[in-house]
Structures are given as structure tokens and as C-alpha cells.
Amino acid sequence: MTSRKSFWASSRENHKRRIWIWIVAVLAQLMAYVGVLTVYLSRINRWNREDRYKTPAAYKSALCQAAQDALGFQDNLVVIVVGLAIIIGMQGFSYLYDRKKVDLYHSVPVNRNKRFAVIYINGIIIYLTGNLVSLMIGVIVAAVQGAVSGPVMAVIGLGFIWNLLFFLAIYHISILAVMLTGNQFVGLGVAGTLIMYELVLYYLINSMQSAFFKTASGFYVPHVPKLSVLEDYFGNTLRMKHTGDVKELLQQLLPYYGKWFILAVVILAAAWVCYRKRPSEAAGQAMTYPVIGQIIKVAVVIPVSLGLGMWVHNAAYGSTVLTLASMIGSGVIVSAAAEVIFDFDIKSLLRHPVTSGIAVAGILFVFLIFRLDLFGYDMYLPNPDKLESIAVNVDYYGDFWNKDFDYVPANTFSEKHMFIKDMEPVLALADKARGVDTEDMKNPVAFNVLYRLKSGRKVGRCFSVDIADPDNVKYLDRIVGSQEFKNGTWQIVTDRESYDQVLEMSYSNGAAKVALPTADAQALRDAYLKDMEQYDFSMASTQRPCGQISFRFAGWMAHGLDVYESYENTIAYLKSQDAYYPVELNPEDIENIMITNYHYELSEQMNDRSVNAAASWNSYAAVAEYAYEEDLAVSENFYDQEQFAQILPVIYPSSMHYAMWHDPDELDRNYEVYITLKKDTTYPYERGSYGTYYKFYTGQVPEFVVQATAIKNGTE
């Protein structure tokens, strides 16, 4: 009983000295929870008064979602939680930075373990009080508005645990930083280093991989920190916020709960051990333990110097000499600066040359790993016998969604749906790409590849394939024509349910746009899937789409599907709806055609001459009056139907200019063709806009167009 009274007496005494922390913690969390909730609810009520919600159920659902967003997984909380954890942790044990206070505290007959427990527990109480009070007030406000339900309370509860464990991890790091240091400035720096270290390493490694490795890719296997709670919080809070099902949300949270709890316990144990062994004379010194100070020095100098070197690398256009010189020079300077900070003495610049040498050697070694690819990153090719399957994304970032019509990234969709078992063509293309520069390829296309090994390991790489190389066609046909590739590239192949919920459906050839009955969505899907059986690289690379089918679903999710002239089933359906129009327009429907020649080749010549000091002034002066790109543009209108008849067969809709497996240079970038349709035509174009943009096929611009849009001062 006496011990318990002593503990609570010490606790009350400690709380009295931390009143300002109480005020900050409560006010900050009231603002973060109740303030944000009030803004959310006010906005929804205003929208309801504007009749944006069609039914009372939709209004109720919006209110509940607002309560979840504000009181559950709110991504804006990270600054407040981290700030409170650092302030509470460092302020609680700040007496360790003052020699007089340390002597005073140690002269009081109070067990050191009890003092640690009092300060530690009081810090958690300060955070929890502000947190729980804010949440309770928020729930009451939400309940008054009718925004509380069982699922809402479940999400708020899971969010409370999420933020508490995150707070504890940062709180414990802050306490450990205090135990390792002897003054507030260095303590704050060490706390920031421990919190941010792995996150900084992640960005540094990614930067160096992108700069030095040709096959580096984070598309399928992102290089993310494994232990950084800050990265976990940043990268997942928004995802948790958008997870609608409570059971699914809990399944996603449990691994993070477990990891954060274990990390918090380990860090707290380390802090307690350091506290127990901390000498009284450490107060006022930069580092409590000189050996740990030198370890921290090396650990900080290496990434800081590499980061500065990469900045120089980017600024110096990849100069190896400047990059290495800046890294080594930064290592020496940062090592010296660390010694000055540790000792608060400018004379300590060259202290501990051994650890400074270790840091510089580490910088050089890491640089050589990336610059010379010492571990064979770019040459990696898995053993086929050890491969389970492969997923491939071929420079395609279409629209994908889940059953709730939430956006799904292309890499996530592809990884979930693509399991290529015919691995020979992918490996053959990857092997062929090793050591070959993209600049040496005529039409390179990026292949993001996921290798799934039988061991369970996943490896991501990216390499370029020259799709203009005829030797690659047989491999590309096997990949692109496989059902596994189609499963992971087009949502329509694996998703049937969404097409029962189509809100709008239409067909366009670039100019015409015809609405299709949404009741036929499944019939159109069946016809399209039959036609996709013929889809492979050879088919798609020799045909350009003759039109596109557009779908719009719930949640504003939409996508378009290319239609080719060989898609007999799809075109048959479109014809049955009087919706199919050839991509080539009828001259009789056209009012006029305006063609603009931007003369990009002259613009590029001028740019080359302007940066080439050896270029003669006379050569530059020939086009000097056209110094700006817009001055080079020449436009001409055409009204004659005979001219229309020569133009229409050699143009293609700009809205469909990007087509998979086609060289962008197939279409002439110099010319812009704007076709205005007659107002009284029956052609089904959108009446809000009278014109449509087209591009010429390269090398097929009629001569009369070339002459009519040429620069008239003789420079052409």
C-alpha cells in the first residue's frame, strides 16, 4: 500500500510539472478529431440542403463515412501524433540533460525504476486523455447528427489502436534518444535520425538503383522499408481509410499491430537498459556512450554523403568523377562536423580518424556496388526450374477497380490476375535485353516483370524490348496472345459482375459518338471476348483501332476498349444498333478542314544551333525571325471536297493516337488536322463541339497540304 501511494504521489507531482504538455496534447487532438469532424459534417449537411443526395439512405451513408474518416483512420493525424510523441517523450526525461537536476533527483530516496515508470506511464496518460476525450466528444457530435452505427464504432476502435501503437513506437524512440544523448539539440537530432533513418535509406537506394541499374523497377515489388513505422503509417492509413469491410480491415491491420507492438517493446527495453546504465555525468554531454556516438556517426555520414553525391550526380548529368568526388568530400566534411557537434569544440574536427575512415570506405564501397553492379543486379535472370509463374505489364496503365468500384493500381491488378506459365518467351526477351542500351533499339517498349519463385520470393525487374525487331515477334505473340496475359491486362476479361452495373455505354470512331443500351452490356462483353481470342502482338501491331467502346460505372469509374476491324462479333453488335461508323469520314459531311503545320523540325534545328557555339550566324539568321515555336506554325483552311477526298484516307483520330504495340512515329507530329462537320449533317457527332482533331500518317501528307502550310519566306 505504501509503495502504491508513493507511486501515485510521484505521478501527481510529475503531472503538475507537465501542465503545458497536457494543454498541448488535449487541444491538438480536439482540433484534429472534433474540429475535422465538424468540418466534414458541415460540408455534408450543406450538400444535403443542395439536394446532392438522392435518398435519405445516401445522406446517412455520407454522414457515417464522414465520422469514420474523421475519427478513425485520418491520414492528417501523422504530424500531431509524431509531434506529441516526441514532445512528451523528450520533455518527460529532460531532467537528464541538466547536471543539477540529475544530482537532485538521484539524491531523493526514490527507486530509479519507479522514477522511470512514473514518467513513462504519465506520458501515455497525457496522450490517452487527450485522445479519448476528443474521440468521446467526436462520437457524441456524430451521434447527434445520426452518423454513428456499429461499423462506424468498429472502425473508430480499430483506428484508436492504430494511432496508439504508432504513438508508442515513436514515443519509445524519443525516450531512447534521450537516453543516448546529453543535451536537447543532439537528442532531437538522434530522435529524428532514428525515426527517419530507414525511410531515408529507402529513398536513397531507390534513387541509386534508378540512376545506375537499367533493370531497376519498383512496379511489382516496391523497395519499401521493413521496420519503419513512419512508412507504414504514411503508406497505409489512406488504404485503411478506404477499406469498407470491417472484417477485411481487421485482417489488413493485424500484421501492423503485431509488428508495431513488438518494435515498441524492443525499443522500450533498449531505452530502459540505457537508462539503467546511464552515468550521472552524461548530463550536458553530446553523447552518453562514446562508442554508440561513433556508430551513429558512421551510420549517418554514409547515407548523407551518398545523398549529396546523388544530388551532384543529377545536377552534373551523371558525371562519375564529380559524383564520387562529392560523395568522398561530403564524407570527410560531415564526419568532421559530427565530431564538432559531439564535443562542442571546433578543435575536434579530426578526432576519431578511424571511424571517419570507415565511413569514407563505406561510401566508396556502396558507390562501387551500384556503379559497377558488383552483385549482378542488371544481369539477373531466374532459373526456369525455380520459377512458379510470371506477371508482365507492358507499358500499360489502364483503369482498374475492385467490386466497390474503388481504383486499383495496374500493378496490383496484374499481380492478382496474371500467372504466365509459358515462361520461355519472357526469359528469352529478358536475356536478349541484358547489356543492350535502349538507345540502340528502334521502338523500345518497357516490360515490367514479376518473377514468382517457387520458394515464395518475388523479384521485380524492368527491361526494354524492341518491338520493331522481327526476331522478337514469335516471343511477343506467345506472351500477348496468351490468356494469362489478357487476364491481367484487361479487366473485362476477368470481371463479369461490373458489367451488370454499367451506367453509360457508347461507341466512337473519333468523330461519331453513339450511345448504346446499358442493358446490352453483357451481350457486348460476350461479343468482345470472342473477338479477343484472336488478339496477339501480330494482330495488334498491324491494325490500328477503328473505334472505341466506352463504359462508365458507379463511383465515376470508366474505361475504354479498342475495337479493331477484324473484331467481327463486336462490329456485328454495333451494326445491329446502327452504331458502327468507319474511321474514315465522308467528305459530304464536312464543312471545312483546318490544317496546322508546326514545323517542329525547324524549331529543333534552331535549338541545336542556339546551343552550338560553332554554328555560323548566317545559318541561324535564316530562321531567326521564327524564334518561338508558335511563330513557326502555319495554318490553312480547305473547303474543296476533292481535297477532302485526298486528306481523309491518310488521317487518323487524335483521340486514338496511342495504340499498344504501335510506333508513335507512325503518325506525323508536325501536323494538326481539325475537321469541322456540317451543322445540318445527320452524322452523329456531339453537337456541343463541331470539330474533331486528327493526325496524318507519317509520309502520307498530300503535296498540296505541304505547300499550303509551308513557311512563305523561303526558309522552308
C-alpha positions in Angstrom: 0.0 0.0 0.0 2.8 2.4 0.9 4.6 1.7 -2.4 1.3 2.3 -4.3 0.8 5.6 -2.5 4.3 6.6 -3.2 3.9 5.8 -6.9 0.7 7.8 -7.3 2.1 10.6 -5.2 5.1 10.8 -7.5 2.8 10.6 -10.5 0.7 13.6 -9.3 3.9 15.5 -8.7 5.1 14.8 -12.2 1.8 15.8 -13.7 2.0 19.2 -12.0 5.3 19.8 -13.8 3.8 18.9 -17.2 0.7 21.1 -17.3 1.7 22.7 -20.6 2.1 19.3 -22.2 -1.4 18.4 -21.0 -2.8 21.6 -22.6 -1.0 21.0 -25.9 -2.0 17.3 -26.1 -5.7 18.0 -25.4 -6.1 21.0 -27.7 -4.1 19.4 -30.6 -6.3 16.3 -30.5 -9.5 18.2 -30.1 -8.7 20.2 -33.2 -7.6 17.1 -35.1 -10.7 15.0 -34.3 -13.6 17.2 -33.3 -12.6 20.1 -35.5 -12.1 18.0 -38.6 -15.4 16.1 -37.9 -17.3 19.3 -37.6 -16.0 20.5 -41.0 -16.8 17.2 -42.6 -20.4 17.1 -41.2 -21.0 20.7 -42.1 -20.0 20.1 -45.7 -22.3 17.1 -46.0 -25.2 18.9 -44.5 -24.7 21.7 -46.9 -24.6 19.3 -49.8 -27.8 17.7 -48.5 -29.5 21.1 -48.5 -28.4 21.4 -52.1 -30.2 18.1 -52.9 -26.9 16.3 -53.9 -28.1 13.1 -52.1 -30.9 11.4 -53.9 -32.2 9.4 -51.0 -32.1 9.7 -47.1 -30.0 6.5 -47.1 -27.3 8.1 -49.3 -27.3 11.1 -46.9 -27.0 8.8 -43.9 -24.2 6.8 -45.5 -22.3 10.0 -46.2 -22.6 11.1 -42.6 -21.3 7.8 -41.3 -18.4 7.8 -43.8 -17.5 11.3 -42.5 -17.5 10.1 -38.9 -15.2 7.2 -39.9 -12.9 9.4 -41.8 -12.5 12.0 -39.1 -12.4 9.7 -36.0 -10.9 6.5 -37.4 -8.1 6.4 -40.0 -7.3 10.1 -40.6 -4.1 10.5 -42.6 -3.7 14.1 -41.4 -3.0 12.9 -37.8 0.6 11.8 -38.5 2.1 15.2 -37.8 0.2 15.6 -34.5 0.9 12.0 -33.3 4.6 12.2 -34.1 4.8 15.7 -32.6 3.1 14.7 -29.4 5.2 11.5 -29.1 8.5 13.4 -29.4 7.5 16.3 -27.1 6.0 14.1 -24.4 9.0 11.6 -24.5 11.8 14.2 -24.5 10.1 16.6 -22.0 9.4 13.9 -19.5 13.1 12.8 -19.2 14.6 16.2 -19.9 15.9 16.4 -16.4 18.7 14.0 -17.5 20.1 16.9 -19.6 20.7 19.1 -16.5 23.5 18.1 -14.1 22.0 19.9 -11.1 18.6 18.2 -11.7 20.2 14.8 -12.1 22.0 15.3 -8.8 18.9 16.4 -7.1 16.7 13.6 -8.4 19.4 11.0 -7.6 19.7 12.4 -4.0 15.9 11.7 -3.4 15.3 8.2 -2.0 13.2 7.1 -4.9 13.9 3.9 -6.8 15.3 4.7 -10.3 13.0 2.1 -11.9 10.0 3.7 -10.2 11.0 7.1 -11.5 11.3 5.8 -15.0 7.9 4.1 -14.7 6.2 7.2 -13.3 7.5 9.5 -16.1 6.8 6.8 -18.8 3.3 6.0 -17.7 2.4 9.7 -17.2 3.4 10.3 -20.8 1.0 7.7 -22.0 -1.8 9.0 -19.8 -1.3 12.5 -21.2 -1.7 11.2 -24.8 -4.6 8.9 -24.0 -6.5 11.5 -22.0 -6.5 14.0 -24.9 -7.2 11.2 -27.4 -10.1 9.6 -25.5 -11.7 12.9 -24.6 -11.5 14.0 -28.3 -12.9 10.7 -29.5 -15.8 10.7 -27.0 -16.8 14.3 -27.9 -16.5 13.4 -31.5 -18.7 10.4 -31.2 -21.3 12.5 -29.3 -21.3 15.1 -32.1 -21.6 12.4 -34.7 -24.4 10.6 -32.8 -26.4 13.9 -32.6 -26.1 14.1 -36.4 -27.1 10.4 -36.8 -23.7 9.5 -38.1 -23.0 6.6 -35.7 -23.5 2.9 -36.3 -22.0 -0.4 -35.4 -19.5 -0.5 -38.3 -18.6 3.2 -37.6 -17.8 2.4 -34.0 -15.7 -0.6 -35.0 -13.6 1.4 -37.4 -13.1 4.2 -34.8 -12.0 1.5 -32.3 -9.5 0.0 -34.8 -8.3 3.5 -35.7 -7.7 4.2 -31.9 -5.5 1.1 -31.6 -3.7 2.0 -34.9 -2.8 5.5 -33.6 -2.0 4.3 -30.1 0.5 1.7 -31.3 2.0 4.3 -33.7 2.3 6.8 -30.8 4.0 4.2 -28.6 6.6 3.3 -31.2 7.6 7.0 -31.8 7.3 7.7 -28.0 9.8 4.9 -27.2 12.2 6.1 -29.9 12.1 9.6 -28.4 12.9 8.2 -24.9 15.7 6.1 -26.3 17.1 9.2 -28.0 17.1 11.0 -24.6 19.0 8.1 -23.0 21.7 8.1 -25.7 22.3 11.9 -25.6 23.2 14.6 -23.1 21.5 17.7 -24.5 18.3 18.6 -26.2 19.7 19.6 -29.5 21.6 16.4 -30.1 18.7 14.4 -28.5 16.3 15.9 -31.0 18.7 15.1 -33.9 19.1 11.5 -32.8 15.3 11.1 -32.4 14.8 12.4 -35.9 17.5 10.1 -37.2 16.1 7.0 -35.6 12.6 7.8 -36.8 13.6 8.7 -40.4 16.7 6.6 -40.9 15.2 3.6 -42.8 12.9 5.8 -44.7 15.8 7.9 -46.0 17.7 4.7 -46.8 14.8 3.6 -48.9 14.6 6.7 -51.0 18.4 6.8 -51.3 18.6 3.1 -52.5 15.7 3.7 -54.9 17.5 6.8 -56.3 20.8 4.9 -56.8 19.1 1.9 -58.4 17.3 4.2 -60.8 20.5 6.0 -61.7 22.8 3.0 -62.1 20.7 -0.1 -62.8 19.0 -0.4 -66.2 16.6 -3.0 -65.0 15.6 -1.4 -61.7 11.9 -1.5 -61.1 9.6 -0.9 -58.1 6.4 -1.6 -60.2 5.6 -5.0 -58.8 8.0 -5.3 -55.8 8.4 -1.8 -54.3 11.5 -1.3 -52.3 9.9 -0.2 -49.1 11.3 0.0 -45.5 10.6 -3.2 -43.5 10.7 -1.7 -40.0 9.8 2.0 -40.4 6.6 2.6 -38.5 6.5 6.1 -40.2 6.5 4.5 -43.6 3.8 2.0 -42.5 1.6 4.9 -41.3 2.2 7.1 -44.3 1.7 4.3 -46.8 -1.3 2.5 -45.3 -3.5 4.9 -43.4 -5.2 6.1 -46.5 -5.7 2.5 -47.7 -7.2 1.5 -44.4 -9.5 4.5 -44.6 -10.9 3.3 -47.9 -11.4 -0.3 -46.8 -15.1 -0.6 -46.4 -15.5 -4.0 -44.9 -14.6 -4.2 -41.1 -13.5 -7.8 -41.3 -11.2 -7.1 -44.2 -9.9 -4.0 -42.5 -9.0 -6.1 -39.4 -7.2 -8.6 -41.5 -5.1 -5.9 -43.0 -4.4 -4.2 -39.6 -3.3 -7.3 -37.6 0.2 -7.6 -39.2 0.9 -4.0 -38.5 -0.5 -4.2 -35.0 1.8 -7.1 -34.3 4.9 -5.6 -35.8 4.4 -2.2 -34.1 3.8 -3.8 -30.7 7.0 -5.9 -31.0 9.0 -2.9 -32.1 7.7 -0.7 -29.3 8.6 -3.4 -26.7 12.1 -3.9 -28.1 12.8 -0.1 -28.3 11.4 0.4 -24.8 13.6 -2.4 -23.4 16.7 -0.8 -25.1 15.7 2.6 -23.6 15.3 1.1 -20.1 18.7 -0.6 -20.3 20.4 2.6 -21.4 18.6 4.5 -18.6 19.8 2.0 -16.0 23.4 2.2 -17.2 23.4 5.9 -17.9 26.1 7.7 -15.8 25.1 10.9 -14.0 28.0 12.8 -15.6 26.4 12.3 -19.0 24.2 15.3 -18.5 25.4 18.2 -20.7 27.5 15.9 -23.0 26.5 15.4 -26.6 26.5 11.6 -26.4 26.0 9.4 -23.3 28.0 6.5 -24.7 31.0 7.5 -26.9 31.1 4.1 -28.7 27.4 4.4 -29.7 28.1 8.0 -30.8 30.8 6.8 -33.2 28.4 4.1 -34.6 25.7 6.8 -35.1 28.3 9.0 -36.8 29.2 6.3 -39.3 25.6 5.4 -39.9 24.6 9.0 -40.6 27.7 10.0 -42.6 27.3 7.3 -45.2 23.7 8.0 -46.4 24.0 11.8 -46.0 27.2 11.8 -48.2 25.6 9.4 -50.7 22.5 11.6 -50.9 24.6 14.7 -51.5 26.6 12.8 -54.1 23.4 11.7 -55.9 22.2 15.4 -56.0 25.5 16.3 -57.7 25.1 13.2 -60.0 21.7 14.5 -61.2 22.9 18.1 -61.5 26.1 17.1 -63.4 24.2 14.8 -65.9 25.7 11.6 -64.4 29.3 12.6 -64.2 31.0 9.7 -62.4 34.1 11.8 -61.4 32.0 14.6 -59.9 29.6 12.2 -58.2 32.4 10.2 -56.5 34.4 13.3 -55.6 31.3 14.9 -54.0 30.5 11.8 -52.0 34.0 11.4 -50.6 34.3 15.1 -49.9 30.9 15.1 -48.2 32.0 12.1 -46.1 35.1 14.0 -44.8 33.2 17.2 -44.1 30.2 15.5 -42.4 32.5 13.3 -40.3 34.3 16.4 -39.1 31.0 18.2 -38.4 29.7 15.3 -36.4 32.8 15.4 -34.2 32.4 19.1 -33.6 28.8 18.6 -32.6 29.6 15.7 -30.3 32.3 17.7 -28.4 31.0 21.2 -28.9 34.6 22.1 -29.8 35.9 23.2 -33.2 39.2 21.6 -32.3 37.6 18.2 -32.5 37.4 18.3 -36.3 39.9 15.5 -36.8 39.1 13.4 -33.8 38.4 9.6 -34.3 40.0 9.3 -37.8 39.4 5.6 -37.7 35.7 5.9 -37.8 35.9 8.7 -40.3 38.0 6.4 -42.5 35.4 3.6 -42.0 32.6 6.0 -43.1 34.6 7.1 -46.2 35.4 3.4 -47.1 31.7 2.6 -46.7 30.7 5.4 -49.0 33.2 4.2 -51.7 32.0 0.6 -51.3 28.4 1.4 -51.7 29.1 3.6 -54.7 31.0 0.8 -56.4 28.2 -1.7 -55.7 25.8 0.4 -57.8 28.2 1.9 -60.3 29.9 -1.4 -61.2 26.8 -3.6 -60.4 29.0 -5.8 -58.2 26.2 -8.1 -57.2 24.9 -8.6 -60.8 21.5 -6.8 -60.3 21.2 -5.9 -64.0 22.3 -9.4 -65.2 19.8 -11.3 -63.0 17.8 -13.9 -64.8 15.9 -16.6 -62.7 16.4 -20.3 -63.2 13.3 -21.6 -65.1 13.2 -24.6 -62.9 12.8 -22.4 -59.8 10.1 -20.2 -61.3 6.4 -20.7 -60.4 4.9 -18.1 -62.7 5.4 -14.6 -64.3 3.4 -11.4 -64.5 4.1 -8.8 -67.1 2.9 -5.2 -67.5 3.8 -3.9 -70.9 3.8 -0.1 -70.5 0.1 -0.2 -69.9 -1.7 1.7 -67.2 -5.4 1.2 -67.8 -8.2 1.8 -65.4 -8.9 -1.0 -62.9 -11.2 -1.2 -59.9 -12.5 -3.6 -57.2 -16.0 -4.8 -56.5 -16.8 -1.5 -54.8 -15.5 0.5 -57.8 -12.5 1.8 -55.9 -9.5 2.5 -58.1 -6.9 -0.4 -58.2 -3.4 0.3 -59.5 -2.3 -1.5 -62.6 0.5 -3.4 -60.7 -2.0 -4.7 -58.1 -4.5 -5.9 -60.7 -1.8 -7.5 -62.9 -0.2 -9.3 -59.9 -3.6 -10.6 -58.8 -4.8 -11.9 -62.2 -1.7 -12.7 -64.3 0.0 -16.0 -63.9 2.0 -16.8 -67.0 3.2 -20.4 -67.1 4.8 -20.3 -70.6 7.9 -18.6 -69.2 10.3 -19.2 -72.1 9.4 -16.1 -74.2 9.6 -13.7 -71.3 13.0 -15.1 -70.2 14.3 -15.1 -73.8 13.4 -11.4 -74.2 14.9 -10.6 -70.8 18.1 -12.4 -71.8 18.3 -10.6 -75.1 17.8 -7.2 -73.4 20.8 -7.7 -71.0 23.5 -5.3 -71.7 21.7 -3.6 -74.6 21.0 0.1 -74.4 17.5 1.4 -75.1 19.0 4.0 -77.4 20.1 1.2 -79.8 16.5 0.0 -80.2 14.2 1.3 -82.9 11.0 1.0 -81.0 11.6 0.0 -77.3 8.7 -0.9 -75.0 9.2 -1.2 -71.3 8.4 -4.7 -69.8 7.8 -4.6 -66.1 8.1 -8.2 -65.0 7.3 -10.0 -61.8 9.1 -13.3 -61.2 7.3 -15.6 -58.7 9.8 -18.1 -57.4 8.7 -21.5 -56.0 10.4 -20.5 -52.8 7.8 -17.8 -52.4 10.2 -15.0 -53.2 9.1 -12.3 -55.6 11.5 -10.4 -57.8 10.7 -7.4 -59.9 12.6 -6.2 -62.9 12.1 -3.9 -65.9 13.7 -4.3 -69.3 13.1 -2.9 -72.8 12.0 -4.9 -75.8 12.4 -3.7 -79.3 9.0 -4.5 -80.8 10.3 -3.4 -84.3 12.8 -6.4 -84.2 11.2 -9.2 -86.3 13.1 -11.8 -84.3 11.0 -10.8 -81.2 7.6 -11.3 -82.9 7.4 -15.1 -82.1 8.0 -14.4 -78.4 5.7 -11.4 -78.3 2.9 -13.4 -79.9 3.2 -16.1 -77.3 3.1 -13.6 -74.4 0.5 -11.2 -75.7 -1.7 -13.9 -77.2 -1.8 -15.9 -74.0 -5.0 -16.0 -71.9 -2.9 -15.3 -68.8 -1.6 -12.1 -70.2 -5.1 -11.0 -71.2 -6.5 -11.8 -67.7 -4.1 -9.4 -66.1 -4.2 -6.6 -68.7 -7.9 -6.0 -69.4 -10.4 -6.0 -66.6 -13.2 -7.0 -68.9 -11.7 -10.5 -69.3 -11.9 -11.5 -65.6 -14.7 -9.2 -64.4 -18.3 -10.0 -65.3 -20.1 -8.5 -62.3 -19.2 -4.9 -63.1 -21.0 -5.1 -66.5 -24.3 -5.6 -64.7 -23.8 -2.1 -63.2 -22.9 -0.1 -66.3 -24.4 3.5 -66.1 -23.4 4.6 -69.6 -22.1 2.9 -72.7 -21.2 4.4 -76.1 -19.1 3.8 -79.3 -16.9 6.4 -81.0 -14.7 6.4 -84.1 -13.1 9.7 -83.1 -15.8 11.9 -84.6 -19.1 10.0 -84.3 -20.4 9.1 -80.8 -23.4 6.8 -80.4 -25.0 5.8 -77.1 -25.5 2.1 -76.6 -28.2 0.5 -74.4 -26.7 -0.4 -71.0 -29.0 -3.5 -70.9 -26.8 -4.9 -73.6 -23.6 -4.6 -71.6 -23.2 -8.3 -71.0 -24.0 -9.2 -74.6 -21.4 -6.7 -75.9 -18.9 -8.1 -73.4 -19.5 -11.6 -74.7 -19.0 -10.5 -78.3 -15.9 -8.6 -77.4 -14.4 -11.5 -75.5 -14.9 -13.8 -78.5 -13.0 -11.3 -80.7 -10.2 -11.0 -78.1 -9.4 -14.7 -78.8 -7.6 -13.5 -81.9 -5.7 -10.8 -80.1 -1.9 -11.1 -80.1 1.1 -9.0 -80.9 1.0 -9.5 -84.7 -2.7 -8.6 -84.9 -2.5 -5.5 -82.7 0.7 -4.2 -84.3 -0.6 -4.4 -87.8 -4.0 -2.9 -87.2 -5.0 0.4 -85.6 -8.2 0.6 -83.7 -11.2 1.7 -85.8 -13.0 2.9 -82.8 -13.5 2.6 -79.0 -16.3 1.4 -76.7 -16.6 3.5 -73.5 -18.1 2.3 -70.3 -19.0 4.3 -67.2 -19.7 2.6 -63.9 -20.6 3.5 -60.4 -18.1 5.7 -58.5 -17.2 7.5 -61.7 -15.1 4.6 -62.8 -14.8 4.5 -66.6 -12.7 2.8 -69.3 -12.4 2.4 -73.0 -11.9 -0.7 -75.1 -10.3 -0.6 -78.6 -12.2 -2.1 -81.5 -10.4 -3.4 -84.5 -11.7 -4.0 -88.0 -11.2 -7.8 -87.5 -13.5 -7.8 -84.5 -16.4 -9.3 -86.4 -18.6 -10.1 -83.4 -18.2 -6.7 -81.8 -18.8 -4.8 -85.1 -21.8 -7.0 -85.8 -23.4 -5.9 -82.5 -22.6 -2.3 -83.2 -24.2 -2.5 -86.6 -27.3 -4.0 -85.1 -27.6 -0.9 -83.0 -26.8 1.4 -86.0 -23.8 2.5 -84.0 -20.9 1.4 -86.3 -19.2 4.2 -88.4 -16.0 3.7 -90.3 -13.0 5.6 -89.0 -12.8 7.4 -92.4 -15.2 10.2 -92.7 -17.5 11.1 -95.6 -16.5 14.3 -97.5 -20.1 15.3 -97.8 -20.5 15.6 -94.0 -17.5 18.1 -93.7 -17.8 21.9 -93.7 -14.1 22.6 -93.8 -10.7 21.2 -92.7 -8.1 23.4 -91.0 -4.6 22.1 -91.0 -1.7 23.5 -89.0 1.9 22.7 -89.7 4.0 23.4 -86.6 7.4 22.9 -88.3 8.9 21.2 -85.3 11.9 20.2 -87.4 12.8 23.9 -87.9 12.3 24.5 -84.2 14.7 21.7 -83.3 17.2 23.0 -85.8 17.2 26.4 -84.2 17.5 24.8 -80.7 20.5 22.8 -81.9 22.1 25.9 -83.5 21.4 28.1 -80.5 23.3 25.7 -78.2 26.1 25.0 -80.6 28.7 27.7 -80.3 30.3 26.6 -83.6 27.2 27.2 -85.6 27.5 30.1 -88.0 25.5 33.2 -87.5 24.2 33.2 -91.1 22.9 29.7 -90.7 21.0 30.7 -87.6 19.7 34.0 -89.0 17.9 32.2 -91.8 15.2 31.3 -89.3 15.9 33.8 -86.5 12.6 35.6 -87.0 10.8 32.4 -86.1 12.4 32.2 -82.6 9.4 30.9 -80.9 7.6 27.7 -81.7 4.2 29.3 -82.2 5.8 31.6 -84.9 6.7 28.6 -86.9 3.1 27.3 -87.1 1.3 27.8 -90.4 -2.4 27.2 -90.7 -4.5 26.8 -93.8 -8.3 26.1 -94.3 -9.5 23.8 -97.0 -13.1 23.8 -98.4 -13.0 21.7 -101.5 -14.5 18.2 -101.4 -11.9 16.9 -103.8 -9.2 18.0 -101.4 -11.2 16.4 -98.6 -11.2 13.1 -100.5 -7.4 13.2 -100.6 -7.0 14.1 -96.9 -9.5 11.8 -95.3 -7.8 8.4 -96.2 -4.5 9.4 -94.7 -5.5 10.8 -91.3 -6.3 9.2 -88.0 -8.2 10.4 -84.9 -6.0 12.1 -82.4 -8.1 10.7 -79.6 -6.9 7.2 -80.5 -3.4 8.2 -81.5 -1.9 6.0 -78.7 -2.2 2.3 -79.6 -0.4 -0.5 -78.0 2.4 -2.1 -80.0 2.5 0.8 -82.5 5.4 3.2 -83.1 4.4 6.7 -82.2 6.2 7.9 -85.3 3.6 6.2 -87.4 1.6 9.5 -87.1 3.2 12.8 -88.2 3.7 15.0 -85.2 4.1 18.2 -87.3 0.5 18.4 -88.5 -2.7 19.0 -86.6 -5.9 18.4 -88.6 -9.1 20.0 -87.3 -12.3 18.9 -89.1 -15.5 20.9 -88.8 -18.6 18.9 -89.6 -21.7 20.5 -91.2 -24.4 21.6 -88.7 -27.1 20.0 -90.8 -25.5 16.7 -91.3 -27.0 13.6 -89.9 -23.6 12.3 -88.8 -23.9 11.5 -85.0 -21.2 13.8 -83.7 -21.5 15.6 -80.3 -23.4 18.8 -81.1 -21.7 20.7 -78.4 -18.5 20.7 -80.5 -18.4 21.0 -84.2 -14.9 19.7 -84.8 -12.6 16.8 -84.3 -8.8 16.6 -84.2 -6.8 14.2 -86.4 -3.2 13.4 -87.4 -1.6 12.5 -90.7 0.1 9.2 -91.2 3.8 9.8 -91.5 4.9 10.2 -95.1 1.4 10.4 -96.5 0.7 14.1 -96.2 -0.7 15.3 -99.6 1.6 17.6 -101.5 -0.9 20.4 -101.7 -1.1 20.4 -97.9 2.7 20.5 -97.6 2.9 23.5 -99.9 -0.1 25.3 -98.4 1.3 25.1 -94.9 5.0 25.8 -95.7 6.7 28.9 -94.3 6.5 31.5 -97.0 9.8 33.4 -96.6 11.9 30.8 -98.4 13.4 29.2 -95.3 11.5 26.0 -95.9 
